[in-house]
Amino acid sequence: MPEPERRTSVRHRVFKGASIEFGGGAIDCTIRNRSDGGATLEVASPVGIPERFSLQIKGETSRKCRTVWRRDKRIGIAFC
């Protein structure tokens, strides 16, 4: 049985470069889908990525985020 939908807003597919910034460092990622409230990020490895970080989307202002879920090389985030 599929998981019930918990998103409060519709997500749109995107393929946009970004970076996860924390503790003075950064990890490149790709935004795979996005809504007003959050996004799914694809990373080379989720190891070492903290629960809270800033997401710098190319051409946009940095956004504070928190991790909602992790699966393989994908991370679901909510914008704070």
PyMOL commands that set and color helices and strands:
alter all, ss='L'
color gray80, all
select strands_A, chain A and resi 12-22+25-34+38-42+52-57+63-71+74-79
alter strands_A, ss='S'
color yellow, strands_A
deselect
rebuild
show_as cartoon
